[in-house]
């Protein structure tokens, strides 16, 4: 990854770890459409409220939840086939993404924190994060990328963030995590990191700070953590 040419920040926080879906870009609609299509092929549907429970959850765990909602049992081999089918539909949709789908304020905030000397890593459960970052022109901001291809434990286990901190060369208490999912915020806190929640305060009460989006943040906010 790129070498950071800026001086290290003089604050206790040295590194920023970002979740992908719902923080930098909104691919939740594509996940929902692909899972919904899969459920429909098996003869049932599920709600957007139920879909909220899939945020930050691995593909396998998401499939298990959906099958239980439909009252359907499948063998491990069948589950693997279903997960692969869903992913093929999802990848087909995200390969058509453009920089216009980056959430408001994302590019400005990433630029600001990078220029202020913070190191940046992605910490996402998505196994398709590389495609999404390339399609949305965000890849160049990140010093390290840790995604679903590199971890074995799903959030709220802190593995993805601890690995990101390790790759960046910082201790957990020198890192802040940006997350939109309850499981992600819990993972950050369990890993000994600060957490900035992106979304509703009522849902993300474990976070140190909660805002509606990256467009509401500046480097000054990181200095206050």
MIDOSE-1310 file (N, C-alpha, C; in nm, 2 decimals, decimal comma, always signed):
residues 225
xxxx	+0,08/-0,12/+0,00/+0,00/+0,00/+0,00/+0,09/+0,13/+0,00; +0,02/+0,24/-0,01/+0,10/+0,37/-0,02/+0,17/+0,40/+0,10; +0,28/+0,48/+0,09/+0,36/+0,53/+0,20/+0,30/+0,66/+0,25; +0,28/+0,68/+0,37/+0,22/+0,80/+0,42/+0,33/+0,91/+0,43
xxxx	+0,31/+1,02/+0,35/+0,41/+1,12/+0,35/+0,39/+1,24/+0,45; +0,28/+1,22/+0,52/+0,24/+1,33/+0,62/+0,29/+1,29/+0,76; +0,31/+1,39/+0,84/+0,36/+1,36/+0,98/+0,25/+1,29/+1,06; +0,30/+1,21/+1,16/+0,21/+1,14/+1,24/+0,13/+1,24/+1,33
xxxx	+0,00/+1,21/+1,35/-0,08/+1,30/+1,43/-0,03/+1,31/+1,57; -0,05/+1,43/+1,63/+0,00/+1,45/+1,77/-0,11/+1,41/+1,87; -0,21/+1,34/+1,83/-0,32/+1,30/+1,92/-0,30/+1,15/+1,96; -0,38/+1,10/+2,06/-0,37/+0,96/+2,10/-0,42/+0,87/+1,99
xxxx	-0,51/+0,92/+1,91/-0,56/+0,84/+1,79/-0,46/+0,86/+1,67; -0,41/+0,75/+1,62/-0,32/+0,75/+1,51/-0,37/+0,69/+1,38; -0,47/+0,60/+1,40/-0,52/+0,53/+1,28/-0,67/+0,52/+1,28; -0,73/+0,52/+1,16/-0,87/+0,51/+1,14/-0,91/+0,38/+1,06
xxxx	-1,00/+0,30/+1,12/-1,04/+0,18/+1,06/-1,19/+0,19/+1,01; -1,21/+0,17/+0,89/-1,34/+0,20/+0,83/-1,41/+0,07/+0,79; -1,54/+0,05/+0,83/-1,62/-0,05/+0,77/-1,66/+0,01/+0,63; -1,71/-0,08/+0,55/-1,74/-0,04/+0,41/-1,89/-0,01/+0,39
xxxx	-1,97/-0,11/+0,40/-2,11/-0,09/+0,37/-2,18/-0,01/+0,47; -2,24/+0,10/+0,43/-2,32/+0,19/+0,52/-2,23/+0,30/+0,58; -2,10/+0,29/+0,56/-2,01/+0,40/+0,61/-1,95/+0,48/+0,49; -1,89/+0,41/+0,40/-1,83/+0,47/+0,28/-1,92/+0,47/+0,16
xxxx	-1,98/+0,36/+0,14/-2,08/+0,34/+0,03/-2,20/+0,27/+0,08; -2,31/+0,27/+0,01/-2,43/+0,20/+0,05/-2,46/+0,09/-0,04; -2,41/-0,03/-0,01/-2,44/-0,15/-0,09/-2,54/-0,23/-0,03; -2,60/-0,18/+0,08/-2,70/-0,26/+0,15/-2,82/-0,30/+0,06
xxxx	-2,86/-0,21/-0,03/-2,97/-0,23/-0,12/-2,94/-0,35/-0,21; -2,81/-0,36/-0,25/-2,77/-0,47/-0,34/-2,77/-0,60/-0,27; -2,73/-0,60/-0,14/-2,73/-0,72/-0,06/-2,88/-0,77/-0,05; -2,96/-0,67/-0,01/-3,10/-0,70/+0,01/-3,17/-0,76/-0,12
xxxx	-3,14/-0,69/-0,23/-3,20/-0,74/-0,36/-3,16/-0,88/-0,39; -3,03/-0,91/-0,36/-2,98/-1,04/-0,40/-3,03/-1,15/-0,30; -3,03/-1,12/-0,17/-3,09/-1,21/-0,07/-3,24/-1,23/-0,09; -3,31/-1,12/-0,13/-3,45/-1,13/-0,15/-3,48/-1,22/-0,27
xxxx	-3,40/-1,21/-0,37/-3,42/-1,29/-0,49/-3,40/-1,44/-0,46; -3,29/-1,46/-0,37/-3,27/-1,60/-0,33/-3,38/-1,66/-0,25; -3,43/-1,58/-0,16/-3,55/-1,62/-0,08/-3,67/-1,65/-0,16; -3,69/-1,56/-0,26/-3,81/-1,58/-0,35/-3,80/-1,71/-0,43
xxxx	-3,67/-1,75/-0,47/-3,66/-1,87/-0,55/-3,69/-2,00/-0,46; -3,69/-1,98/-0,33/-3,72/-2,09/-0,24/-3,87/-2,08/-0,19; -3,94/-1,97/-0,24/-4,08/-1,97/-0,21/-4,12/-1,88/-0,09; -4,03/-1,79/-0,04/-4,07/-1,71/+0,07/-4,00/-1,57/+0,05
xxxx	-4,04/-1,48/+0,14/-3,99/-1,34/+0,13/-3,94/-1,30/+0,27; -3,87/-1,19/+0,29/-3,84/-1,14/+0,42/-3,84/-0,99/+0,41; -3,85/-0,93/+0,53/-3,87/-0,78/+0,53/-3,74/-0,70/+0,54; -3,76/-0,57/+0,51/-3,64/-0,48/+0,53/-3,60/-0,47/+0,67
xxxx	-3,69/-0,49/+0,77/-3,66/-0,49/+0,91/-3,57/-0,61/+0,94; -3,61/-0,73/+0,88/-3,52/-0,85/+0,90/-3,39/-0,83/+0,84; -3,39/-0,76/+0,72/-3,26/-0,73/+0,65/-3,16/-0,65/+0,74; -3,22/-0,57/+0,83/-3,13/-0,49/+0,92/-3,04/-0,58/+1,00
xxxx	-3,10/-0,70/+1,03/-3,02/-0,79/+1,12/-2,90/-0,86/+1,05; -2,90/-0,83/+0,92/-2,79/-0,89/+0,84/-2,67/-0,80/+0,82; -2,68/-0,67/+0,87/-2,58/-0,57/+0,86/-2,45/-0,62/+0,94; -2,34/-0,62/+0,87/-2,21/-0,65/+0,93/-2,19/-0,80/+0,96
xxxx	-2,29/-0,88/+0,91/-2,28/-1,03/+0,94/-2,23/-1,10/+0,81; -2,16/-1,21/+0,84/-2,10/-1,28/+0,72/-2,20/-1,34/+0,63; -2,16/-1,38/+0,51/-2,25/-1,44/+0,42/-2,31/-1,57/+0,47; -2,23/-1,65/+0,53/-2,28/-1,78/+0,58/-2,39/-1,76/+0,69
xxxx	-2,36/-1,67/+0,78/-2,45/-1,64/+0,89/-2,58/-1,58/+0,84; -2,56/-1,49/+0,74/-2,68/-1,42/+0,68/-2,77/-1,53/+0,62; -2,71/-1,62/+0,55/-2,79/-1,73/+0,48/-2,86/-1,81/+0,59; -2,79/-1,84/+0,70/-2,86/-1,92/+0,81/-2,98/-1,85/+0,87
xxxx	-2,96/-1,72/+0,88/-3,08/-1,64/+0,94/-3,19/-1,65/+0,84; -3,17/-1,63/+0,71/-3,27/-1,62/+0,61/-3,34/-1,76/+0,60; -3,26/-1,87/+0,60/-3,32/-2,00/+0,59/-3,41/-2,03/+0,72; -3,37/-1,98/+0,83/-3,45/-2,00/+0,95/-3,58/-1,92/+0,94
xxxx	-3,58/-1,80/+0,89/-3,70/-1,72/+0,87/-3,79/-1,79/+0,77; -3,74/-1,86/+0,68/-3,83/-1,93/+0,58/-3,87/-2,07/+0,63; -3,81/-2,11/+0,74/-3,84/-2,24/+0,79/-3,79/-2,35/+0,70; -3,67/-2,32/+0,64/-3,61/-2,42/+0,55/-3,48/-2,47/+0,60
xxxx	-3,46/-2,60/+0,58/-3,33/-2,66/+0,62/-3,26/-2,71/+0,50; -3,13/-2,68/+0,50/-3,04/-2,72/+0,38/-2,91/-2,79/+0,44; -2,85/-2,88/+0,36/-2,73/-2,94/+0,39/-2,62/-2,83/+0,38; -2,50/-2,86/+0,43/-2,39/-2,76/+0,42/-2,35/-2,74/+0,27
xxxx	-2,36/-2,85/+0,19/-2,33/-2,84/+0,05/-2,43/-2,75/-0,02; -2,56/-2,77/+0,01/-2,66/-2,68/-0,05/-2,65/-2,54/-0,01; -2,61/-2,52/+0,12/-2,59/-2,38/+0,17/-2,48/-2,31/+0,09; -2,37/-2,39/+0,07/-2,26/-2,33/-0,01/-2,30/-2,29/-0,15
xxxx	-2,38/-2,37/-0,21/-2,43/-2,34/-0,35/-2,52/-2,22/-0,34; -2,61/-2,21/-0,24/-2,70/-2,09/-0,23/-2,62/-1,96/-0,21; -2,52/-1,97/-0,12/-2,44/-1,85/-0,09/-2,36/-1,81/-0,21; -2,31/-1,90/-0,29/-2,24/-1,87/-0,41/-2,33/-1,81/-0,51
xxxx	-2,45/-1,86/-0,53/-2,55/-1,81/-0,62/-2,59/-1,66/-0,58; -2,62/-1,64/-0,45/-2,65/-1,50/-0,41/-2,53/-1,41/-0,44; -2,41/-1,45/-0,41/-2,29/-1,37/-0,43/-2,27/-1,33/-0,58; -2,30/-1,43/-0,67/-2,29/-1,40/-0,81/-2,38/-1,29/-0,86
xxxx	-2,51/-1,29/-0,80/-2,60/-1,18/-0,83/-2,56/-1,05/-0,78; -2,50/-1,06/-0,65/-2,46/-0,94/-0,59/-2,34/-0,87/-0,66; -2,24/-0,96/-0,70/-2,12/-0,91/-0,77/-2,16/-0,85/-0,90; -2,26/-0,91/-0,97/-2,31/-0,85/-1,10/-2,36/-0,71/-1,08
xxxx	-2,42/-0,69/-0,96/-2,48/-0,55/-0,94/-2,37/-0,45/-0,90; -2,27/-0,50/-0,81/-2,17/-0,40/-0,77/-2,07/-0,37/-0,87; -2,05/-0,45/-0,97/-1,96/-0,42/-1,08/-2,01/-0,31/-1,17; -2,13/-0,27/-1,14/-2,19/-0,16/-1,22/-2,19/-0,03/-1,13
xxxx	-2,13/-0,04/-1,01/-2,13/+0,08/-0,92/-2,03/+0,19/-0,98; -2,06/+0,31/-0,94/-1,98/+0,43/-0,98/-1,94/+0,51/-0,86; -1,84/+0,61/-0,88/-1,81/+0,70/-0,77/-1,93/+0,78/-0,72; -2,04/+0,79/-0,80/-2,15/+0,87/-0,76/-2,23/+0,80/-0,64
xxxx	-2,20/+0,67/-0,62/-2,26/+0,60/-0,51/-2,19/+0,61/-0,38; -2,08/+0,68/-0,37/-2,01/+0,70/-0,25/-2,09/+0,79/-0,16; -2,10/+0,76/-0,03/-2,19/+0,84/+0,06/-2,14/+0,98/+0,08; -2,23/+1,08/+0,10/-2,19/+1,22/+0,12/-2,08/+1,24/+0,22
xxxx	-1,98/+1,32/+0,18/-1,88/+1,36/+0,27/-1,76/+1,26/+0,28; -1,78/+1,15/+0,22/-1,68/+1,04/+0,24/-1,54/+1,08/+0,18; -1,54/+1,13/+0,06/-1,41/+1,17/-0,01/-1,35/+1,28/+0,06; -1,42/+1,38/+0,10/-1,37/+1,50/+0,18/-1,31/+1,45/+0,31
xxxx	-1,38/+1,37/+0,38/-1,33/+1,32/+0,51/-1,20/+1,24/+0,50; -1,21/+1,14/+0,41/-1,09/+1,05/+0,39/-0,97/+1,14/+0,35; -0,99/+1,24/+0,26/-0,88/+1,32/+0,22/-0,82/+1,40/+0,34; -0,91/+1,45/+0,42/-0,87/+1,54/+0,54/-0,79/+1,45/+0,64
xxxx	-0,84/+1,33/+0,67/-0,77/+1,25/+0,78/-0,64/+1,20/+0,72; -0,64/+1,17/+0,59/-0,51/+1,12/+0,53/-0,41/+1,23/+0,54; -0,45/+1,35/+0,50/-0,35/+1,47/+0,50/-0,31/+1,51/+0,64; -0,39/+1,48/+0,74/-0,36/+1,51/+0,87/-0,26/+1,41/+0,93
xxxx	-0,23/+1,31/+0,86/-0,13/+1,21/+0,90/-0,18/+1,08/+0,96; -0,31/+1,06/+0,96/-0,37/+0,94/+1,01/-0,35/+0,83/+0,91; -0,33/+0,71/+0,96/-0,32/+0,59/+0,87/-0,46/+0,53/+0,86; -0,49/+0,48/+0,74/-0,62/+0,44/+0,71/-0,62/+0,29/+0,67
xxxx	-0,72/+0,21/+0,73/-0,74/+0,08/+0,69/-0,89/+0,05/+0,67; -0,92/-0,05/+0,59/-1,06/-0,09/+0,57/-1,07/-0,22/+0,66; -1,18/-0,23/+0,73/-1,21/-0,35/+0,81/-1,35/-0,39/+0,78; -1,37/-0,48/+0,68/-1,50/-0,51/+0,63/-1,52/-0,66/+0,63
xxxx	-1,65/-0,71/+0,65/-1,68/-0,85/+0,64/-1,70/-0,89/+0,49; -1,71/-0,79/+0,41/-1,73/-0,81/+0,27/-1,62/-0,88/+0,20; -1,64/-0,98/+0,12/-1,54/-1,05/+0,04/-1,52/-0,98/-0,09; -1,60/-0,88/-0,12/-1,60/-0,81/-0,25/-1,55/-0,67/-0,23
xxxx	-1,49/-0,64/-0,12/-1,45/-0,50/-0,09/-1,36/-0,44/-0,19; -1,27/-0,52/-0,25/-1,17/-0,47/-0,35/-1,24/-0,42/-0,47; -1,34/-0,50/-0,52/-1,42/-0,46/-0,64/-1,49/-0,32/-0,61; -1,55/-0,31/-0,49/-1,63/-0,19/-0,46/-1,54/-0,07/-0,45
xxxx	-1,42/-0,08/-0,38/-1,33/+0,03/-0,37/-1,28/+0,07/-0,50; -1,25/-0,02/-0,59/-1,20/+0,02/-0,73/-1,31/+0,09/-0,81; -1,43/+0,03/-0,80/-1,54/+0,09/-0,88/-1,58/+0,23/-0,83; -1,56/+0,25/-0,70/-1,60/+0,38/-0,65/-1,49/+0,48/-0,63
xxxx	-1,37/+0,44/-0,68/-1,25/+0,52/-0,68/-1,20/+0,56/-0,54; -1,21/+0,47/-0,44/-1,17/+0,49/-0,30/-1,05/+0,42/-0,26; -1,00/+0,32/-0,34/-0,89/+0,23/-0,30/-0,77/+0,31/-0,26; -0,74/+0,42/-0,33/-0,61/+0,48/-0,31/-0,60/+0,55/-0,17
xxxx	-0,71/+0,56/-0,10/-0,70/+0,62/+0,03/-0,65/+0,53/+0,14; -0,65/+0,40/+0,11/-0,63/+0,30/+0,22/-0,48/+0,24/+0,22; -0,42/+0,24/+0,34/-0,29/+0,19/+0,35/-0,30/+0,04/+0,36; -0,41/-0,01/+0,42/-0,43/-0,16/+0,43/-0,57/-0,19/+0,41
xxxx	-0,60/-0,31/+0,36/-0,74/-0,36/+0,35/-0,75/-0,50/+0,41; -0,84/-0,51/+0,51/-0,87/-0,63/+0,57/-1,02/-0,66/+0,54; -1,04/-0,77/+0,48/-1,18/-0,80/+0,44/-1,22/-0,95/+0,47; -1,33/-0,99/+0,43/-1,39/-1,12/+0,46/-1,30/-1,24/+0,41
xxxx	-1,21/-1,21/+0,32/-1,12/-1,31/+0,27/-1,00/-1,34/+0,36; -0,98/-1,25/+0,46/-0,86/-1,26/+0,55/-0,90/-1,29/+0,69; -1,02/-1,30/+0,73/-1,06/-1,33/+0,87/-1,15/-1,45/+0,87; -1,15/-1,51/+0,99/-1,23/-1,63/+1,01/-1,35/-1,61/+1,10
xxxx	-1,35/-1,50/+1,18/-1,45/-1,47/+1,27/-1,53/-1,34/+1,24; -1,66/-1,35/+1,24/-1,74/-1,24/+1,21/-1,76/-1,14/+1,33; -1,78/-1,01/+1,30/-1,82/-0,92/+1,40/-1,95/-0,97/+1,47; -1,96/-0,96/+1,60/-1,89/-0,87/+1,69/-1,75/-0,92/+1,74
xxxx	-1,70/-1,03/+1,69/-1,56/-1,06/+1,72/-1,47/-0,95/+1,66; -1,37/-0,90/+1,74/-1,29/-0,79/+1,69/-1,18/-0,83/+1,59; -1,17/-0,95/+1,54/-1,06/-1,00/+1,46/-1,03/-0,90/+1,34; -1,13/-0,86/+1,27/-1,10/-0,78/+1,15/-1,04/-0,65/+1,19
xxxx	-1,07/-0,59/+1,30/-1,02/-0,46/+1,34/-0,88/-0,48/+1,40; -0,86/-0,58/+1,48/-0,73/-0,61/+1,54/-0,63/-0,64/+1,44; -0,67/-0,71/+1,33/-0,58/-0,73/+1,22/-0,54/-0,61/+1,15; -0,64/-0,52/+1,13/-0,62/-0,39/+1,06/-0,52/-0,31/+1,14
xxxx	-0,53/-0,30/+1,28/-0,44/-0,23/+1,36/-0,30/-0,29/+1,35; -0,30/-0,42/+1,35/-0,17/-0,49/+1,34/-0,10/-0,45/+1,21; -0,17/-0,46/+1,10/-0,11/-0,43/+0,97/-0,06/-0,29/+0,96; -0,13/-0,19/+1,03/-0,10/-0,05/+1,03/+0,02/-0,02/+1,13
xxxx	+0,04/-0,11/+1,22/+0,15/-0,10/+1,32/+0,11/-0,02/+1,44; -0,02/-0,02/+1,48/-0,06/+0,06/+1,60/-0,13/-0,03/+1,70; -0,13/+0,01/+1,82/-0,20/-0,06/+1,93/-0,35/-0,03/+1,92; -0,44/-0,12/+1,97/-0,58/-0,09/+1,96/-0,63/+0,04/+2,01
xxxx	-0,57/+0,09/+2,12/-0,61/+0,21/+2,18/-0,56/+0,34/+2,11; -0,49/+0,31/+2,00/-0,45/+0,42/+1,91/-0,54/+0,43/+1,78; -0,64/+0,34/+1,78/-0,73/+0,33/+1,66/-0,87/+0,37/+1,69; -0,93/+0,43/+1,59/-1,08/+0,46/+1,60/-1,15/+0,39/+1,48
xxxx	-1,26/+0,32/+1,51/-1,34/+0,25/+1,41/-1,46/+0,33/+1,37; -1,49/+0,33/+1,24/-1,61/+0,39/+1,19/-1,71/+0,28/+1,15; -1,82/+0,27/+1,21/-1,92/+0,16/+1,19/-2,06/+0,20/+1,19; -2,14/+0,13/+1,11/-2,29/+0,16/+1,10/-2,37/+0,05/+1,17
xxxx	-2,30/-0,06/+1,20/-2,37/-0,18/+1,26/-2,35/-0,20/+1,40; -2,45/-0,24/+1,48/-2,43/-0,27/+1,62/-2,32/-0,37/+1,64; -2,32/-0,48/+1,56/-2,21/-0,58/+1,58/-2,07/-0,52/+1,55; -2,06/-0,42/+1,46/-1,93/-0,36/+1,43/-1,89/-0,27/+1,54
xxxx	-1,98/-0,20/+1,60/-1,94/-0,11/+1,71/-1,90/-0,20/+1,83; -1,97/-0,31/+1,85/-1,93/-0,40/+1,96/-1,80/-0,46/+1,94; -1,77/-0,49/+1,81/-1,64/-0,55/+1,78/-1,52/-0,45/+1,81; -1,55/-0,32/+1,78/-1,45/-0,22/+1,80/-1,42/-0,21/+1,95
xxxx	-1,53/-0,20/+2,03/-1,51/-0,19/+2,18/-1,45/-0,31/+2,24; -1,49/-0,43/+2,19/-1,43/-0,55/+2,24/-1,28/-0,56/+2,21; -1,24/-0,49/+2,10/-1,10/-0,49/+2,06/-1,02/-0,38/+2,13; -1,08/-0,30/+2,21/-1,01/-0,20/+2,29/-1,00/-0,07/+2,21
xxxx	-1,08/-0,04/+2,11/-1,07/+0,07/+2,03/-1,19/+0,17/+2,05; -1,17/+0,30/+2,01/-1,27/+0,39/+2,01/-1,37/+0,36/+1,89; -1,49/+0,40/+1,90/-1,59/+0,37/+1,79/-1,67/+0,50/+1,76; -1,68/+0,53/+1,64/-1,77/+0,63/+1,59/-1,88/+0,57/+1,51
xxxx	-2,00/+0,58/+1,56/-2,12/+0,52/+1,50/-2,17/+0,60/+1,39; -2,21/+0,54/+1,28/-2,27/+0,61/+1,16/-2,41/+0,56/+1,15; -2,50/+0,65/+1,20/-2,65/+0,61/+1,20/-2,72/+0,67/+1,31; -2,81/+0,58/+1,38/-2,90/+0,63/+1,48/-2,84/+0,61/+1,62
xxxx	-2,84/+0,72/+1,70/-2,79/+0,71/+1,84/-2,86/+0,60/+1,92; -2,99/+0,58/+1,90/-3,06/+0,48/+1,98/-3,01/+0,34/+1,95; -2,96/+0,32/+1,83/-2,92/+0,18/+1,79/-2,77/+0,16/+1,83; -2,69/+0,27/+1,81/-2,55/+0,26/+1,83/-2,50/+0,32/+1,96
xxxx	-2,57/+0,30/+2,07/-2,54/+0,36/+2,19/-2,41/+0,32/+2,25; -2,35/+0,21/+2,21/-2,22/+0,17/+2,26/-2,10/+0,26/+2,20; -2,13/+0,33/+2,10/-2,02/+0,41/+2,03/-1,99/+0,53/+2,11; -1,86/+0,58/+2,10/-1,82/+0,69/+2,17/-1,88/+0,82/+2,12
xxxx	-1,90/+0,82/+1,98/-1,97/+0,93/+1,92/-2,06/+0,87/+1,81; -2,18/+0,93/+1,79/-2,27/+0,89/+1,68/-2,31/+1,01/+1,59; -2,29/+0,99/+1,46/-2,33/+1,09/+1,37/-2,40/+1,03/+1,25; -2,47/+1,11/+1,17/-2,55/+1,05/+1,07/-2,47/+1,01/+0,95
xxxx	-2,35/+1,07/+0,93/-2,26/+1,03/+0,82/-2,13/+1,10/+0,83; -2,03/+1,06/+0,75/-1,90/+1,12/+0,75/-1,90/+1,26/+0,72; -2,01/+1,31/+0,65/-2,01/+1,45/+0,62/-2,03/+1,54/+0,74; -2,06/+1,47/+0,86/-2,08/+1,55/+0,98/-1,95/+1,55/+1,07
xxxx	-1,84/+1,49/+1,01/-1,71/+1,48/+1,09/-1,60/+1,56/+1,03; -1,50/+1,60/+1,12/-1,38/+1,66/+1,08/-1,27/+1,60/+1,16; -1,14/+1,63/+1,12/-1,03/+1,59/+1,20/-1,04/+1,63/+1,35; -1,09/+1,75/+1,37/-1,11/+1,80/+1,50/-1,18/+1,71/+1,59
xxxx	-1,28/+1,64/+1,54/-1,36/+1,54/+1,61/-1,27/+1,43/+1,66; -1,17/+1,39/+1,58/-1,09/+1,27/+1,62/-0,99/+1,32/+1,73; -0,96/+1,44/+1,74/-0,87/+1,49/+1,84/-0,94/+1,50/+1,98; -1,07/+1,49/+1,98/-1,14/+1,50/+2,10/-1,17/+1,36/+2,16
x	-1,14/+1,26/+2,09/-1,16/+1,12/+2,14/-1,07/+1,08/+2,26
